Structures are given as C-alpha cells and as structure tokens.
Amino acid sequence: AIVAIPNERSSHLHQPIRGLGIVFPIACALMGILSLYTRLLPLEIEEIWIRPVLIPLGIVLAGLTGYLDDRLDLRATIRLPLYALSVGLVLFASSPLSYISFLGAGIALIVLVGIINTYNFMDGINGITGLYSIVFFGSMLYYLNDCNPNLLGFTEVLLIPALCFHIVFGVFNYRKTALAFLGDAGSIGTGLLVSTCLILLFVEFQSIHVLSLLLVYGVDSVGTILIRLIRRENIFKAHRSHFYQDLVHKIGFSHIKVSFVYALIQLCINVLYF
C-alpha cells in the first residue's frame, strides 16, 4: 500500500493509506467496457467508441498517472502532458466538434487541467473530497434523471458507481482519524469525471455559470493562489495556506466539521442552481 508520509502541506500527523483511489479509475474502465458491450448494437458506428471508450480511457490515464506520481513522484514535465492528454480525450468525447475551436479547446484544456489539480489539492483533510463528490455526483444524477434524461447515456453508467465509490470511501476517510485517502489516482480521476459533467452542461447551457457547481472549491483554490501571489510566495511550492486548512490549523475546527460545512454550502448552491 502507498502510505502518506506527512510533509509541510499535510493536515495529518499519522500515516494513512494514500492509494485507495486507484479503485476509482479501474471501476470506470470496467463500467466503460460494460457500457460499450451492452449498448453496441443500438448505437450508430460513430457513437460506439467516442463516449463509452474515450471518457473512461481518459479517466484511467489520469488515474494511472496519479498512481505513478504517488509511487514515483513524477516530474511535472511528465505528469502534466499526461494529464493534458487525458483531459483532451474527455474534451473531444464530450463536446460536439462544432463547439471546438483551436482557441476554445486550448482555453478549455487549461481550465480543465486546473480543475483536476484543484481536486487533488483539496484532498487534504478527512472527508472533504468524499462528501464534496457525493454532493456533486448526487446533484448531477438528480438533474439528469428528473430534469434532462436526454443526457443520461454514459453518465448514468459512470455517475452511479462514482457516487457509490465515494460513499464507501467515506467509511474509511470521513472519521476523526482517517484510515485512507484517495491519493492522486483517485482525486485526479474524480476531478476528471467532474470535468466531464461540466463540459456536458456547458455544451447544453452555453454558459460558464456551470462552474458554480464547483464554486466552493473554486473560491478556496483561486483565492489561495491570489493571496499567495500578493504575499509574493512561490505558488508551485507545497503549502498549507488553503482556507479549509486555516480553519483546521489556526481556528481549531475539526476535519469532519470543516468537510461537512464545505459540502453543505455546495449542496445549497446546487439546489439553487438546478
């Protein structure tokens, strides 16, 4: 097992298992294969491989890259191109070609790589990523089933297992002393599936307001970057400057309380959004 060794950006002092998240991209791969097999005949030939294959493939590539980074500490020159490739696969599979221009694809690539890295950065205290992901995937399933069944398709195949995975993951993570964390393999893979959902919603609504479904994480992450820039700190250096970390280390709130508040605020935003 991969054990998390506490460092300058850690919010824990013990050594929990960090590699539990590798189960997530493996599950996505299996569900993609199942989706392809069960829906092969009804689909047109150009639909057979695009969504059922490329999106799970992108998630698997991102997850494996994260897993190798957990074990080998990959250099950024190796890690970032692989993440960009996985995002590119998802972007191509989720967006009609008519919506993609060279400039738009480049901007979307940067934004989506930022989102999956944000998900990775935020996986720092007990329960925060699990609860937040449960809120996101639960909200998406509600929307797809009750408001827009036309978008179900492959997302139902991936979102239900994703929701179940994070509920089970919470048993090991959402506790006073966490037994395990997702690690890069799980947090990056989860972030990429979240990005896939945002792309689909963006194509439907044609508005960046879909990013409100990640508003809490976005405000924390972008706000932290801006504050560190103002302080003239190296934003690429490991740190414990996130607001959720300040709530734990400076104010003294418990991990599970902060995680619950973050998830609850995002849930309220999602209710208003949908």
C-alpha positions in Angstrom: 0.0 0.0 0.0 1.1 3.6 -0.6 1.4 5.3 2.8 1.1 9.1 3.1 4.2 10.5 4.8 3.3 13.8 6.5 5.1 16.8 5.0 4.9 20.6 5.0 1.4 20.7 3.3 -0.1 17.8 5.2 -3.0 18.2 7.6 -2.4 14.9 9.4 0.4 13.6 11.6 -0.3 9.8 11.2 0.4 7.8 8.1 -2.9 6.8 6.4 -3.1 4.7 3.2 -3.0 7.0 0.2 -3.6 4.6 -2.7 -7.2 3.7 -2.2 -8.3 5.9 -5.1 -6.8 3.6 -7.7 -10.0 1.6 -7.4 -11.9 4.5 -9.0 -10.3 4.6 -12.5 -10.3 0.7 -12.5 -14.1 0.9 -11.8 -14.5 3.5 -14.6 -12.7 1.2 -17.0 -14.9 -1.7 -16.2 -18.1 0.3 -16.5 -16.9 1.7 -19.8 -16.4 -1.8 -21.1 -19.8 -2.8 -19.8 -21.4 0.2 -21.4 -19.8 -0.5 -24.7 -20.8 -4.1 -24.7 -24.4 -3.6 -23.7 -25.1 -0.7 -26.0 -23.1 -1.7 -29.0 -25.9 -2.7 -31.3 -28.3 0.2 -30.9 -25.7 2.9 -31.5 -24.5 4.3 -34.7 -20.9 3.4 -35.7 -19.5 6.9 -34.8 -21.1 6.8 -31.4 -19.8 3.3 -30.5 -16.4 4.4 -29.3 -16.5 8.1 -28.6 -18.2 8.4 -25.2 -18.2 4.8 -23.9 -14.5 4.4 -24.7 -12.7 7.7 -24.7 -14.1 9.1 -21.5 -13.2 6.1 -19.3 -9.9 5.9 -21.1 -9.1 9.5 -20.2 -10.1 8.8 -16.6 -7.9 5.7 -16.5 -5.0 7.5 -18.0 -5.3 10.3 -15.4 -5.7 7.8 -12.6 -2.7 5.8 -13.6 -0.6 8.9 -13.9 -1.7 9.9 -10.5 -0.9 6.5 -9.1 2.6 6.6 -10.6 3.1 10.0 -9.2 2.1 8.7 -5.8 4.7 6.0 -6.0 7.5 7.6 -8.1 6.9 11.3 -7.6 6.8 12.0 -11.4 8.4 15.2 -12.7 6.0 17.9 -13.9 7.3 17.6 -17.4 6.0 14.0 -17.5 2.9 14.4 -15.3 1.3 17.5 -16.8 1.4 16.3 -20.5 -0.2 13.0 -19.5 -2.9 14.9 -17.6 -3.4 17.2 -20.6 -3.8 14.2 -22.8 -6.4 12.6 -20.5 -8.3 15.9 -20.5 -8.0 16.2 -24.2 -9.7 12.7 -24.6 -12.5 13.7 -22.4 -12.9 17.1 -24.1 -13.0 15.5 -27.5 -15.6 12.9 -26.5 -17.8 15.3 -24.5 -18.1 18.2 -27.0 -19.5 18.2 -30.5 -16.8 19.2 -33.0 -18.9 22.3 -33.9 -18.2 23.7 -30.4 -14.5 23.2 -30.5 -12.2 25.9 -32.0 -8.4 25.9 -31.6 -8.5 28.8 -29.2 -11.5 27.4 -27.3 -10.0 24.0 -27.0 -6.8 25.5 -25.6 -8.6 27.6 -23.0 -10.8 24.6 -22.1 -7.7 22.4 -21.7 -6.1 24.8 -19.3 -9.3 25.3 -17.3 -9.9 21.5 -17.0 -6.3 20.7 -16.0 -6.7 23.4 -13.4 -10.0 21.7 -12.2 -8.4 18.3 -11.8 -5.4 19.7 -10.0 -7.8 21.7 -7.7 -9.5 18.4 -6.8 -6.1 17.0 -6.0 -5.1 20.0 -3.8 -8.3 19.9 -1.9 -8.0 16.3 -0.9 -6.2 17.3 2.3 -8.4 16.8 5.3 -10.6 13.9 6.4 -13.8 13.6 4.4 -13.7 16.8 2.3 -13.3 15.2 -1.1 -15.6 12.3 -0.4 -18.5 14.5 0.9 -18.0 17.1 -1.8 -18.0 14.4 -4.5 -21.2 12.8 -3.1 -22.9 16.3 -3.4 -21.7 16.8 -6.9 -22.5 13.4 -8.3 -25.8 13.2 -6.4 -26.8 16.6 -7.9 -25.8 15.5 -11.4 -27.9 12.3 -11.1 -30.9 14.3 -9.9 -30.6 16.7 -12.8 -30.1 14.0 -15.4 -32.9 11.8 -14.2 -35.5 14.4 -13.3 -34.7 17.4 -15.5 -32.8 16.2 -18.6 -33.0 12.5 -19.3 -31.5 13.1 -22.8 -28.0 13.5 -21.2 -28.2 10.3 -19.3 -26.4 7.8 -21.6 -22.9 7.0 -20.4 -23.1 9.4 -17.5 -25.5 7.2 -15.7 -23.1 4.3 -16.2 -20.3 6.2 -14.6 -22.0 8.5 -12.1 -23.8 5.8 -10.1 -20.6 3.8 -9.5 -18.8 7.1 -8.7 -21.4 8.0 -6.1 -21.3 4.6 -4.6 -17.5 4.6 -4.5 -17.3 7.9 -2.6 -19.9 6.7 -0.1 -17.9 3.6 0.6 -14.7 5.7 0.6 -16.2 7.9 3.3 -16.3 4.9 5.7 -12.5 4.9 5.6 -12.0 8.6 5.3 -14.8 10.6 7.0 -13.7 9.9 10.6 -11.6 11.6 13.3 -8.5 9.6 12.3 -8.7 8.8 8.6 -7.7 5.3 7.6 -7.2 6.2 3.9 -7.1 9.0 1.3 -7.7 8.9 -2.4 -4.2 9.9 -3.4 -3.6 11.4 -6.8 -5.0 8.3 -8.5 -8.5 8.9 -7.0 -8.6 12.6 -6.7 -7.4 13.3 -10.2 -9.7 10.7 -11.7 -12.6 12.0 -9.8 -11.8 15.6 -10.9 -11.8 14.4 -14.5 -15.2 12.9 -14.2 -16.4 16.1 -12.6 -14.9 18.0 -15.5 -16.7 15.7 -18.0 -20.1 16.6 -16.4 -19.2 20.3 -16.5 -18.4 20.0 -20.2 -21.7 18.4 -21.0 -23.6 21.1 -19.0 -21.6 23.8 -20.7 -22.5 22.4 -24.2 -26.1 22.4 -23.1 -26.4 25.8 -21.4 -23.6 27.6 -23.3 -22.6 29.5 -20.2 -19.7 29.3 -17.7 -22.2 29.6 -14.9 -22.0 25.7 -14.7 -18.7 26.3 -12.8 -21.0 27.3 -9.9 -21.3 23.6 -9.2 -17.6 23.8 -8.1 -17.9 27.2 -6.5 -16.7 26.3 -3.0 -13.6 24.5 -4.2 -13.0 27.2 -6.8 -13.2 30.1 -4.3 -10.9 28.3 -1.9 -8.3 27.4 -4.6 -8.3 30.5 -6.6 -8.5 32.7 -3.5 -5.5 30.9 -2.1 -3.5 31.4 -5.2 -4.3 35.1 -5.3 -3.4 35.6 -1.6 -0.1 33.7 -2.1 0.7 35.9 -5.2 0.0 39.0 -3.1 2.4 37.7 -0.5 5.0 37.0 -3.2 5.1 33.3 -2.3 6.0 30.6 -4.8 2.6 29.2 -5.8 4.2 26.0 -7.0 5.7 25.1 -3.6 3.9 22.8 -1.2 1.9 24.8 1.4 -0.9 24.7 4.0 -2.5 28.0 3.0 -5.9 26.9 1.9 -8.8 28.3 3.8 -10.0 24.9 4.9 -6.5 24.3 6.3 -6.6 27.6 8.2 -10.0 26.6 9.7 -8.4 23.4 10.9 -4.9 24.5 12.0 -5.5 28.1 13.0 -9.0 28.3 14.2 -9.2 24.7 15.5 -12.2 23.3 13.8 -12.2 19.5 13.4 -11.6 17.9 10.0 -15.1 16.4 9.7 -16.8 19.6 10.7 -15.0 21.6 8.0 -15.7 19.0 5.4 -19.3 18.9 6.3 -19.7 22.7 6.1 -17.9 22.8 2.7 -20.2 20.0 1.3 -23.3 21.7 2.8 -22.6 25.1 1.3 -22.0 23.5 -2.1 -25.3 21.5 -1.8 -27.2 24.7 -1.1 -25.6 26.3 -4.2 -26.5 23.3 -6.3 -30.1 23.3 -5.1 -30.4 27.0 -6.2 -28.6 26.2 -9.4 -30.9 23.4 -10.6 
